[in-house]
Amino acid sequence: RSSMPLDDAATWAMLAQGFTIGIFQIEKQLGRTWSKNLQPMNIDELSDLISIIRPGPMESGMHTSYRSVKMKGEDAVYIHPSLKPIMGRTYSALLYQEQVIEICRQLAGMSLIDADNVRKAMGKKKPEEMKKWLDVFVNGCTANNIDILTAQEIWGYIEKFAGYGFNKSHGVGYALLAYETAYLKANYTTEFLCAKLRHAESHPDKFEQMSALVYDAKLFDIEIVPPRVSVGNKD
């Protein structure tokens, strides 16, 4: 791993084309589609991709907001200007639990402990506890000159997200593993596909996996032939 460069052009180009079959976390259709849509070019952006294809961000429409700003050059839209420093690096999208904590701190004036308790309450999805924190959040926002309707709208976004969102270290950890598998596929394609086919037997959908890998090999001009009785190993 230490000798694996994180700026390998072939790896990032392959991800931008959506050739992610066999790549950790993004090998299914959703991952392939959004890898092509978002074209990550560094570990942070790959972490964003892995984090964005989760129920919370997608329910909130964060995937389309992210794409519009990053790929189409559209202006970022924020419910309130105070969100820009928190969500600017992720192209106006709410992707990480740390951002939820910062929203609670910066907009509602909550302590780190209370902000983290909001994150935990959202994950547990307990209505009575959520109602308590909603009141605290809205009251804190109004004390910071944010109107009630805006505060409630912001709460709606983070409520949809927080039960499913990653923390940043989780996203980056997954991104590094995804990059490593992508690097091997981009630079040692034949060996990578052979290894994946060899272990396809243990995959939950082994026939689907084998079919996908055979199709993928064709995209790289690699022919995969079935076993032949007449041509066996020499050993």
C-alpha positions in Angstrom: 0.0 0.0 0.0 2.8 2.4 0.9 4.2 2.3 -2.7 0.8 2.8 -4.3 0.5 6.4 -5.6 -2.7 8.2 -4.9 -2.5 10.3 -8.1 -2.4 7.5 -10.7 -4.0 9.0 -13.8 -5.2 5.6 -15.2 -7.0 4.8 -12.0 -8.9 8.1 -11.8 -9.7 8.0 -15.5 -11.2 4.5 -15.1 -13.3 5.6 -12.2 -14.5 8.6 -14.2 -15.7 6.3 -17.0 -17.7 4.2 -14.5 -15.7 1.0 -14.9 -16.1 0.1 -11.3 -17.2 -3.6 -11.4 -15.1 -5.3 -8.8 -14.3 -2.1 -7.0 -14.9 -2.0 -3.2 -18.2 -0.2 -2.3 -19.0 1.1 -5.8 -19.2 -2.0 -8.0 -23.0 -2.1 -8.2 -25.1 -0.2 -10.7 -25.6 2.8 -8.4 -21.9 3.1 -7.8 -21.0 2.7 -11.4 -23.6 5.3 -12.5 -22.5 7.9 -9.9 -18.8 7.3 -10.3 -19.3 8.4 -13.9 -21.7 11.2 -13.0 -19.3 12.7 -10.3 -15.9 11.7 -11.7 -13.9 11.7 -8.5 -10.3 12.8 -8.9 -8.9 12.5 -5.4 -9.5 10.5 -2.2 -11.7 13.2 -0.7 -14.0 13.2 -3.7 -14.0 9.4 -3.8 -15.1 9.5 -0.1 -17.8 11.9 -1.1 -19.0 9.5 -3.8 -19.1 6.5 -1.5 -20.9 8.6 1.2 -23.4 10.1 -1.3 -24.8 6.9 -2.6 -26.5 6.2 0.8 -30.2 6.4 1.6 -29.9 9.6 3.7 -28.1 11.9 1.2 -30.0 10.5 -1.8 -33.4 10.9 0.0 -32.4 14.5 0.6 -31.4 15.1 -3.1 -27.8 15.8 -2.1 -26.5 13.7 -4.9 -28.1 15.9 -7.6 -27.0 19.1 -5.7 -23.4 17.9 -5.6 -23.4 17.0 -9.3 -25.0 20.3 -10.4 -22.3 22.3 -8.6 -19.3 20.1 -9.2 -19.9 18.9 -12.8 -22.2 21.5 -14.3 -20.7 24.6 -12.7 -24.1 25.7 -11.3 -24.2 28.1 -8.3 -24.4 26.4 -5.0 -27.7 27.1 -3.2 -27.9 27.2 0.6 -31.0 27.4 2.7 -29.1 29.9 4.9 -25.7 31.6 4.2 -24.3 30.2 7.5 -24.3 26.8 5.8 -21.8 27.7 3.1 -18.6 27.3 5.3 -19.9 23.9 6.5 -21.1 22.5 3.2 -19.0 24.4 0.7 -16.2 21.8 0.4 -18.8 19.1 -0.5 -20.4 21.3 -3.2 -23.4 22.3 -1.1 -24.3 18.7 -0.1 -24.7 17.4 3.4 -22.7 14.2 3.5 -21.0 13.7 6.8 -22.0 13.4 10.4 -19.4 16.0 11.3 -21.3 18.5 9.2 -24.5 17.8 11.2 -22.6 18.5 14.4 -21.2 21.8 12.9 -24.6 22.9 11.8 -25.9 22.4 15.3 -23.0 24.3 16.8 -22.7 27.1 14.4 -26.4 27.8 13.6 -28.1 26.8 16.9 -25.2 27.6 19.3 -25.3 24.1 20.8 -22.4 22.6 22.7 -20.3 19.8 21.1 -22.0 17.3 23.6 -25.5 18.4 22.7 -24.7 18.5 18.9 -23.3 14.9 19.1 -26.4 13.9 21.0 -28.5 15.2 18.1 -26.5 13.0 15.8 -27.1 10.0 18.0 -30.8 10.7 18.4 -31.3 10.8 14.7 -29.6 7.5 14.3 -31.9 5.9 16.9 -35.0 7.5 15.3 -36.9 8.0 18.6 -39.8 10.4 17.9 -40.0 11.8 21.5 -36.2 12.4 21.7 -36.2 13.9 18.2 -39.0 16.3 19.2 -36.9 17.5 22.2 -33.9 18.2 20.0 -36.0 19.9 17.3 -37.2 22.4 19.9 -33.6 23.0 21.1 -32.3 23.4 17.5 -35.1 25.8 16.4 -34.8 27.9 19.6 -31.1 28.1 19.2 -31.4 29.2 15.6 -34.0 31.9 16.3 -31.6 33.2 19.0 -29.0 33.5 16.2 -31.5 35.5 14.0 -32.5 32.6 11.8 -36.3 32.5 11.3 -38.3 29.5 12.5 -39.3 28.3 9.0 -35.7 28.3 7.8 -34.6 26.5 11.0 -37.3 23.8 10.5 -36.3 23.4 6.9 -32.7 22.8 7.9 -33.7 20.4 10.5 -35.7 18.5 7.9 -32.6 18.0 5.8 -30.4 16.8 8.6 -33.2 14.5 10.0 -33.4 12.7 6.7 -29.7 12.4 6.5 -28.2 11.7 9.9 -29.5 8.1 10.4 -27.6 6.9 7.4 -24.7 9.3 7.0 -21.0 8.4 7.4 -18.5 10.1 9.6 -15.6 11.5 7.5 -13.0 8.9 8.7 -15.4 6.1 7.7 -15.8 7.6 4.2 -12.0 8.2 3.8 -11.2 4.7 5.0 -13.6 3.2 2.5 -12.3 5.5 -0.2 -8.7 4.3 0.3 -9.8 0.6 0.0 -11.8 1.5 -3.1 -8.9 3.3 -4.6 -6.5 0.4 -3.9 -8.8 -2.1 -5.7 -9.3 0.4 -8.5 -5.5 0.9 -8.8 -5.0 -2.8 -9.2 -7.7 -3.1 -11.8 -6.4 -0.2 -13.8 -2.8 -1.3 -13.7 -3.0 -5.1 -13.5 -6.3 -5.7 -15.2 -5.8 -9.3 -16.3 -4.5 -10.4 -12.9 -7.3 -8.5 -11.1 -10.0 -10.1 -13.2 -8.5 -13.5 -12.8 -8.4 -13.1 -9.0 -12.0 -11.9 -8.9 -13.2 -14.8 -11.0 -11.3 -17.2 -8.9 -13.1 -16.0 -5.8 -16.5 -15.5 -7.5 -17.6 -18.9 -6.0 -17.9 -17.2 -2.6 -19.9 -14.3 -3.8 -23.6 -14.2 -2.7 -24.7 -13.9 -6.4 -21.8 -15.9 -7.9 -23.3 -16.3 -11.4 -24.3 -12.7 -11.7 -20.8 -11.7 -10.5 -19.1 -14.0 -13.0 -21.3 -12.7 -15.8 -20.5 -9.1 -14.8 -16.8 -9.8 -14.7 -16.8 -11.5 -18.1 -18.7 -8.5 -19.6 -16.3 -6.1 -17.9 -13.3 -8.0 -19.4 -14.6 -7.3 -22.9 -14.5 -3.6 -22.2 -10.8 -3.9 -21.6 -10.3 -6.1 -24.7 -9.6 -9.2 -22.6 -11.1 -12.5 -23.7 -12.3 -14.9 -21.0 -12.8 -18.5 -22.3 -14.5 -21.4 -20.4 -12.4 -24.4 -19.3 -11.4 -26.8 -22.1 -10.9 -30.5 -21.4 -8.5 -30.8 -24.3 -6.2 -28.1 -23.0 -5.3 -28.8 -19.4 -2.5 -27.5 -17.2 0.9 -28.9 -17.8 1.7 -29.6 -14.1 
